[in-house]
């Protein structure tokens, strides 16, 4: 089993990928504004990247089933590096859009391929642990990336893009020299394109929609919490940065350490349900935020619950599916992107009606996700009885 060798390398690879991605987050709005972007155009610039991820992640997942994980991963990381350098060289707004389109198209290969790689090299028993480790690396990357970007932006607004590009380039060579292909030649040759209709047939289709509802609720919170915390507790950007850092660290610790143990002991289904319930409790607690301390504690409760869901869903899907792991993880990434595209405008609309409404909606979406899981479990049980 390649688990011991490959997982630490994958952790470093995804951490560096997400650091690079996170570096530009605090800088891009100001960079685009300098080139004359209106708030609406800035929103389009952000949405363009997610839209490309939504459309092309399933394609890259299927390609990785057919030609192997490593070449597709290299395409994704090289594309990410290229997009960062293109952003640094941009002098007009259309160039920023071109860079984001190219980056979104190529880098959408990264997440589904890495998750498929984990599914290839782990036993079913250790699948949850592997997915949790990748989730932890993503979370930590998002914590350190924006902080690094903020520091280097004081030198110049272009500097973070160069740093992100160089970081991604180093990650490319890390994959070239340290990561072996996870699919044997026979496995690659036998993988055929799986129609999306086939993947979405049967009980496992419910798990994709479960992830959609979870992503909707999370992105709605991320889009509105800064305004909510400012109104309820007078918190500024500095305090919010610390709060999200605390939440991210707690989520990463749980994903990297507890998800594997919990899924091994109780199964992915139990962990998914517990995660959804804790997330719902977190949403409810957020309504009572009145200080930095309560905001940090309540958001961390939410983050811990939310953090265990995605790795467990990924593990369960790759166990239950009869098609290639890349096809499954690519489609899951697409549903996740759809939630992240739709969540912020919906959350903003609800916030405009009443500031606590996005979190009430989060509770409702959590319970919808729980019902969806129960329906999945019932259909899976019925299918097993029918077969036997």
C-alpha positions in Angstrom: 0.0 0.0 0.0 1.4 3.4 -1.0 -0.6 5.2 1.7 2.3 6.1 4.0 4.4 7.6 1.2 1.9 9.3 -1.0 -0.5 10.9 1.6 2.1 13.2 3.1 3.1 14.3 -0.4 -0.5 14.9 -1.4 -1.0 16.9 1.8 1.9 19.2 1.0 0.8 19.5 -2.7 -2.8 20.5 -1.8 -1.6 22.8 1.0 0.7 24.6 -1.4 -2.0 24.8 -4.1 -4.5 26.3 -1.7 -1.9 28.7 -0.2 -1.3 30.0 -3.8 -5.1 30.3 -4.3 -5.5 32.0 -0.9 -2.7 34.5 -1.4 -4.6 36.4 -4.1 -8.0 36.5 -2.3 -7.4 39.7 -0.3 -5.6 41.4 -3.2 -7.7 40.7 -6.3 -10.6 43.1 -5.4 -8.2 46.1 -5.0 -6.2 45.0 -8.1 -9.3 44.8 -10.2 -10.5 48.1 -8.8 -7.3 49.8 -10.0 -8.2 48.7 -13.5 -11.6 50.3 -13.3 -13.7 47.3 -12.2 -17.1 48.2 -10.9 -18.6 46.1 -7.9 -20.7 44.2 -10.5 -17.7 43.5 -12.6 -15.7 42.4 -9.6 -18.5 40.0 -8.7 -18.4 38.6 -12.3 -14.6 38.2 -12.0 -15.0 36.1 -8.9 -17.9 34.1 -10.3 -16.1 33.3 -13.5 -13.5 31.2 -11.8 -16.1 29.2 -9.9 -18.2 28.8 -13.0 -15.3 27.3 -14.9 -14.7 24.9 -11.9 -18.4 23.9 -12.1 -18.3 23.1 -15.8 -14.9 21.5 -16.2 -14.2 19.6 -12.9 -16.2 16.5 -14.1 -14.4 16.5 -17.4 -10.9 16.5 -15.7 -12.1 13.7 -13.3 -13.1 11.5 -16.3 -9.9 12.2 -18.1 -7.9 11.2 -15.0 -9.8 7.9 -15.1 -8.6 7.3 -18.7 -5.0 8.6 -18.8 -4.0 8.6 -15.1 -4.0 11.0 -12.1 -0.5 12.4 -12.3 -0.6 14.0 -15.8 -4.0 15.6 -15.1 -2.7 16.9 -11.7 0.3 18.4 -13.5 -2.0 20.1 -16.0 -4.0 21.6 -13.1 -1.1 22.9 -11.1 0.7 24.3 -14.2 -2.6 26.0 -15.2 -2.9 27.5 -11.8 0.7 28.9 -12.0 0.1 30.2 -15.5 -3.0 32.1 -14.3 -1.2 33.7 -11.4 1.6 35.0 -13.7 -1.0 36.2 -16.2 -2.8 38.1 -13.5 0.5 39.7 -12.5 1.2 40.8 -16.1 -2.4 42.1 -16.6 -2.8 45.8 -17.4 -6.5 45.9 -18.4 -9.7 44.4 -17.0 -10.3 42.0 -19.9 -6.8 40.5 -19.2 -7.9 39.7 -15.6 -11.0 37.9 -16.9 -8.9 35.9 -19.4 -6.5 34.9 -16.7 -9.3 33.8 -14.4 -11.0 31.8 -17.2 -7.8 30.0 -18.0 -7.0 29.4 -14.4 -10.5 28.1 -13.6 -10.5 25.8 -16.6 -7.2 24.2 -16.0 -7.0 24.3 -12.1 -10.5 22.6 -11.9 -8.4 19.4 -12.5 -6.7 19.7 -9.1 -9.3 18.8 -6.4 -11.1 15.9 -8.2 -7.9 14.3 -9.3 -6.3 14.5 -5.8 -9.4 13.1 -4.2 -9.4 10.3 -6.8 -5.7 9.6 -6.1 -6.6 9.2 -2.4 -9.4 6.8 -3.3 -6.9 4.8 -5.5 -4.3 4.3 -2.8 -6.5 3.8 0.3 -8.4 0.8 1.5 -12.1 1.3 2.1 -11.3 1.2 5.9 -8.8 4.1 5.6 -10.7 6.1 2.9 -12.2 8.5 5.4 -8.8 9.2 6.9 -7.2 9.9 3.5 -10.0 12.3 2.5 -9.8 14.0 5.9 -6.1 14.6 5.5 -6.7 16.3 2.1 -9.5 18.4 3.7 -7.2 19.5 6.4 -4.5 20.6 3.9 -7.1 22.6 2.0 -8.3 24.3 5.2 -4.7 25.1 6.4 -3.9 26.5 2.9 -6.9 28.9 3.1 -5.7 30.1 6.5 -2.1 30.9 5.6 -2.6 32.0 2.0 -4.6 35.2 2.7 -2.3 36.1 5.5 0.7 35.8 3.2 -1.1 37.8 0.5 -1.9 40.6 2.9 1.7 40.9 3.9 3.2 41.0 0.4 0.5 43.3 -0.9 2.1 46.0 1.2 5.1 45.9 -1.1 3.0 46.1 -4.3 -0.4 44.7 -5.5 1.4 42.5 -8.1 3.8 40.9 -5.7 1.3 38.4 -4.2 0.5 37.1 -7.8 4.2 36.5 -8.4 4.5 34.7 -5.1 1.5 32.5 -5.8 2.8 31.7 -9.3 6.2 30.7 -8.0 4.6 28.6 -5.2 2.5 26.8 -7.8 5.5 26.2 -10.0 7.4 24.6 -7.1 4.4 22.5 -6.4 4.5 21.3 -10.1 8.0 20.0 -9.7 7.2 18.5 -6.4 4.5 16.3 -8.1 6.9 15.6 -11.0 9.7 14.2 -8.8 7.9 12.8 -5.7 4.5 11.5 -6.8 4.0 8.2 -8.6 1.0 7.4 -10.7 -1.7 5.8 -8.6 -3.4 3.9 -11.4 -1.5 0.9 -13.0 -1.4 0.8 -16.8 -4.0 -1.9 -16.8 -6.3 0.2 -14.7 -5.9 3.3 -16.9 -6.6 1.3 -20.1 -9.7 -0.3 -18.7 -11.3 3.0 -17.6 -14.0 4.2 -20.0 -15.9 7.5 -20.0 -18.8 7.3 -17.6 -21.9 9.2 -18.6 -23.1 11.7 -16.0 -26.5 10.2 -16.2 -25.1 6.9 -15.1 -23.2 8.5 -12.2 -26.4 10.3 -11.1 -28.5 7.1 -11.2 -29.3 5.1 -8.1 -29.1 6.0 -4.4 -25.7 7.6 -4.5 -27.1 10.6 -6.5 -28.6 11.8 -3.2 -25.1 12.4 -1.8 -24.2 14.9 -4.6 -27.3 17.0 -3.6 -26.5 16.7 0.0 -23.1 18.3 -0.7 -24.9 21.0 -2.7 -27.0 22.0 0.3 -24.0 22.0 2.6 -22.0 24.2 0.2 -25.0 26.6 -0.2 -25.3 27.1 3.5 -21.5 27.5 4.0 -21.0 30.0 1.2 -24.1 32.0 2.4 -22.5 32.3 5.8 -19.1 33.3 4.4 -20.7 36.0 2.3 -22.6 37.7 5.1 -20.9 36.9 8.5 -18.6 40.0 8.3 -21.7 42.3 8.1 -23.5 40.3 10.8 -20.6 40.4 13.2 -20.0 44.1 12.7 -23.7 44.8 13.4 -24.1 42.5 16.4 -20.6 42.8 18.1 -18.9 45.7 16.4 -16.1 43.4 15.0 -13.8 44.7 12.3 -11.7 43.0 9.6 -8.8 42.2 12.0 -11.0 40.4 14.5 -12.8 38.6 11.7 -9.5 37.4 10.3 -8.6 35.9 13.7 -12.1 34.3 14.0 -11.9 32.6 10.6 -8.3 31.5 11.4 -9.5 29.9 14.7 -12.4 28.2 12.9 -10.1 27.0 10.1 -7.6 25.5 12.5 -10.2 23.7 14.5 -11.7 22.3 11.2 -8.3 21.2 10.0 -7.5 19.5 13.3 -10.8 17.6 13.2 -10.4 16.6 9.5 -6.8 15.5 9.8 -7.1 13.7 13.1 -10.7 12.7 13.9 -12.4 12.0 10.6 -10.4 8.8 9.9 -10.9 7.4 13.4 -14.6 8.2 13.5 -15.3 6.8 10.0 -13.4 3.7 10.9 -15.2 3.2 14.1 -18.8 4.3 13.1 -18.9 4.5 9.3 -19.1 7.5 7.0 -22.9 7.7 7.3 -22.8 8.3 11.0 -20.1 11.0 10.7 -22.0 12.8 7.9 -25.2 12.9 10.1 -23.3 14.1 13.2 -21.5 16.8 11.1 -24.8 18.1 9.8 -26.4 18.2 13.2 -23.4 20.1 14.7 -23.4 22.5 11.7 -27.1 23.2 12.4 -26.4 23.8 16.1 -23.5 26.2 15.0 -25.9 28.2 12.7 -28.3 28.5 15.6 -25.6 29.7 18.0 -24.4 32.3 15.5 -27.7 34.1 16.0 -26.6 34.9 19.5 -23.2 36.3 18.7 -22.5 39.4 20.9 -18.7 39.6 21.3 -15.4 38.4 19.8 -15.4 35.4 22.2 -18.9 34.2 21.3 -18.2 34.7 17.6 -15.0 32.6 17.8 -16.7 29.8 19.8 -19.9 29.6 17.8 -18.3 29.8 14.4 -15.8 27.1 15.5 -18.7 24.8 16.5 -20.1 25.3 13.0 -16.7 24.8 11.4 -16.0 21.5 13.2 -19.4 20.1 12.1 -19.1 21.4 8.5 -15.5 20.2 8.3 -16.2 16.5 8.7 -19.0 16.3 6.1 -17.1 16.7 2.7 -14.3 14.1 3.5 -16.9 11.6 4.6 -19.2 12.2 1.6 -16.1 11.8 -0.7 -15.1 8.6 1.0 -18.6 7.2 0.8 -19.1 8.1 -2.8 -15.9 6.5 -3.9 -16.8 3.3 -2.0 -20.3 3.0 -3.4 -19.7 4.0 -7.0 -19.2 1.5 -9.8 -17.5 4.0 -12.1 -14.0 5.5 -12.0 -13.0 7.5 -8.9 -12.2 10.6 -11.0 -15.6 10.7 -12.5 -17.2 10.6 -9.1 -14.9 13.2 -7.4 -15.1 15.5 -10.5 -18.9 15.6 -10.3 -18.8 16.1 -6.5 -16.5 19.1 -7.1 -19.0 20.5 -9.6 -21.9 20.3 -7.1 -19.7 21.9 -4.5 -18.9 24.8 -7.0 -22.6 25.2 -7.8 -23.3 25.8 -4.1 -20.5 28.3 -3.9 -21.7 30.2 -6.9 -25.4 30.3 -5.7 -24.8 30.7 -2.0 -23.4 34.2 -1.7 -26.1 36.0 -3.7 -28.8 34.0 -1.9 -27.2 34.7 1.4 -26.9 38.4 0.6 -30.6 38.6 -0.5 -31.7 36.9 2.7 -29.5 39.2 4.8 -31.1 42.3 3.2 -34.5 41.0 4.4 -33.3 40.3 7.9 -29.7 40.0 9.2 -30.3 36.6 10.9 -32.1 35.0 8.0 -29.0 33.5 6.3 -28.3 31.5 9.4 -32.0 30.4 9.9 -31.8 29.3 6.3 -28.6 27.5 7.1 -30.4 25.5 9.9 -33.1 24.6 7.4 -30.7 23.6 4.7 -28.8 21.4 7.2 -32.0 19.6 8.1 -32.8 19.2 4.4 -29.3 17.7 3.9 -30.1 15.3 6.9 -33.3 14.2 5.3 -31.5 13.7 2.0 -29.0 11.4 3.7 -31.8 9.4 5.4 -33.5 9.0 2.0 -30.1 7.8 0.6 -29.6 5.3 3.4 -33.2 4.0 3.0 -32.8 3.5 -0.8 -29.4 1.9 -0.3 -30.8 -0.5 2.3 -33.8 -1.3 0.0 -31.4 -1.9 -2.9 -29.3 -4.4 -0.8 -32.5 -6.3 0.2 -33.7 -6.5 -3.4 -30.3 -7.9 -4.6 -30.1 -10.4 -1.7 
